[in-house]
Amino acid sequence: MKNSNSNFKSVKRMALPAVLTFAVLSLTACGNEKSVTYSSGGMTNTFNEGEKGVPKDLQLLVYPGAEIAGSTSAQDKDGEHSAFVSLSTPDSLERVSDWYQDSLKKNGWTIDNHDATQPSFVSISGHQKDVEINVIVAQDANKTTISVSEGKSGEGDPVDEEEIEKFTPNSIVPPTE
């Protein structure tokens, strides 16, 4: 028994350096593009650093003159997809928020919610056909950070309103009130 425990510890000690080596090699193999793409669970995921690789769906929603920290996107063969871009600008929270409201409307988005109840935080959400969008704008010292995400769910089963009405809380899903 002592020998098998010793073998497990030996394997465990070797696993961490192997994982770290794989991560470093994966990131450095990207060269100057600073992009990593991999497939998992039927989805193709791409992570980008900087301006290169902003997902096509979000290119029109990059705030003018903003610094692009990075972006991610994921998609599957059935049409489910999501995209995210992180930005920053020295412009004011109000100016950035106004630009996104105007830009979304000009590009055919319906704004479902605009929450500016916090002094240094604005949330805007909307939709266009079957795609949803969320924009978070936050004042952070002397810069404004922006997170834009959009996504489309695959053709899942529609929500059965009757089943929702019949739901009763249980030990797994307790009541919320």
C-alpha positions in Angstrom: 0.0 0.0 0.0 2.9 2.3 0.8 4.4 1.8 -2.6 1.1 2.7 -4.5 0.8 5.9 -2.5 4.4 6.8 -3.3 3.7 6.2 -7.0 0.7 8.5 -6.9 2.7 11.3 -5.3 5.4 10.8 -8.0 2.8 11.0 -10.8 1.2 14.1 -9.1 4.6 15.8 -8.9 5.3 15.2 -12.6 1.8 16.3 -13.7 2.1 20.0 -12.7 5.4 20.6 -14.6 3.9 18.8 -17.6 0.8 21.0 -17.6 2.8 24.2 -17.1 5.2 23.2 -19.9 2.2 22.5 -22.2 0.6 25.9 -21.4 3.8 27.8 -22.0 4.5 26.0 -25.3 0.9 26.5 -26.4 1.0 30.2 -25.8 4.5 30.8 -27.2 3.7 28.7 -30.3 1.3 31.5 -31.3 4.1 33.7 -32.5 3.3 37.3 -33.1 -0.4 36.7 -33.7 -1.1 36.3 -29.9 -4.0 34.0 -30.6 -4.9 30.5 -29.3 -7.6 28.3 -30.9 -8.7 24.9 -29.6 -11.8 22.7 -29.8 -13.6 21.3 -26.8 -17.1 19.9 -26.2 -18.0 20.5 -29.9 -17.1 24.2 -29.7 -14.2 25.9 -31.4 -12.8 28.5 -29.0 -10.4 31.3 -29.9 -8.6 33.7 -27.5 -6.9 36.8 -28.9 -4.7 39.4 -27.3 -4.8 43.0 -28.6 -6.3 44.3 -31.8 -5.9 41.3 -34.0 -8.7 38.8 -34.1 -11.7 40.9 -32.8 -14.7 38.7 -33.7 -16.4 39.8 -36.9 -19.7 40.2 -35.1 -18.2 42.8 -32.7 -16.0 44.8 -35.1 -18.7 47.5 -35.5 -19.0 47.8 -31.7 -15.4 48.6 -30.9 -15.5 52.1 -29.4 -13.6 54.5 -31.6 -10.0 55.0 -30.4 -10.3 52.4 -27.6 -7.4 50.2 -26.6 -8.4 46.6 -27.2 -7.2 44.3 -24.4 -8.4 41.1 -26.0 -11.3 39.1 -27.3 -12.7 35.6 -27.3 -15.1 33.7 -29.5 -16.7 30.3 -29.5 -18.9 28.5 -32.1 -20.2 25.1 -32.9 -21.5 23.5 -36.2 -25.1 24.1 -35.2 -24.9 27.9 -35.2 -24.5 28.4 -31.4 -21.9 31.1 -30.9 -20.6 33.8 -28.5 -18.1 36.6 -28.7 -16.5 38.9 -26.2 -14.2 41.9 -26.5 -12.6 43.9 -23.7 -11.7 47.6 -24.2 -10.6 50.7 -22.4 -10.6 54.4 -23.2 -9.9 57.7 -21.5 -13.3 59.0 -22.5 -16.0 59.5 -19.9 -18.5 56.9 -18.9 -21.4 59.0 -20.1 -19.8 59.6 -23.5 -19.1 55.9 -24.0 -22.5 54.8 -22.8 -24.2 57.3 -25.2 -22.1 56.1 -28.1 -23.1 52.4 -27.5 -26.8 53.3 -27.2 -26.6 55.2 -30.5 -24.4 52.6 -32.2 -26.6 49.6 -31.2 -29.7 51.3 -32.5 -28.0 52.3 -35.8 -26.9 48.7 -36.3 -30.4 47.3 -35.9 -30.2 46.2 -32.2 -33.3 46.6 -30.0 -32.3 47.9 -26.5 -34.1 45.8 -23.9 -32.5 47.4 -20.8 -30.3 50.4 -20.0 -29.3 50.5 -16.3 -27.4 53.6 -15.2 -28.4 53.5 -11.6 -24.8 53.2 -10.3 -22.6 56.3 -10.5 -19.7 54.5 -12.2 -21.3 51.6 -14.0 -23.7 51.3 -16.9 -25.2 48.1 -18.3 -26.9 47.9 -21.7 -28.6 44.8 -23.0 -30.5 44.1 -26.2 -31.2 41.7 -29.0 -31.3 41.4 -32.8 -33.4 38.5 -34.1 -32.1 35.5 -32.0 -28.8 37.1 -30.9 -28.4 38.8 -27.5 -25.9 41.6 -26.7 -24.6 43.0 -23.4 -22.4 46.1 -22.9 -20.9 46.9 -19.6 -19.2 50.3 -19.2 -17.4 51.1 -15.9 -15.4 54.1 -14.8 -12.1 53.0 -13.3 -9.9 55.8 -12.0 -8.9 57.8 -15.1 -10.1 55.4 -17.7 -13.4 53.7 -18.8 -13.4 50.0 -19.3 -15.8 48.4 -21.7 -17.0 44.8 -22.1 -19.1 43.8 -25.1 -20.5 40.3 -25.4 -23.0 38.8 -27.8 -24.2 35.3 -28.4 -26.8 33.1 -30.0 -28.0 29.9 -28.4 -28.4 26.8 -30.5 -31.8 25.4 -31.4 -32.6 24.1 -27.9 -36.1 23.0 -26.8 -38.4 26.0 -26.3 -39.3 26.8 -22.7 -42.5 25.2 -21.6 -44.4 27.9 -19.7 -46.8 25.4 -18.3 -44.0 23.4 -16.7 -42.6 26.5 -15.1 -46.0 27.3 -13.6 -46.2 23.7 -12.2 -42.7 23.8 -10.6 -42.5 23.2 -6.9 -39.2 23.8 -5.0 -37.4 20.8 -3.6 -34.1 19.9 -1.8 -32.2 20.4 -5.1 -33.8 23.7 -6.1 -35.0 25.3 -2.9 -37.5 28.3 -2.8 -35.9 31.7 -3.5 -38.2 33.7 -1.3 
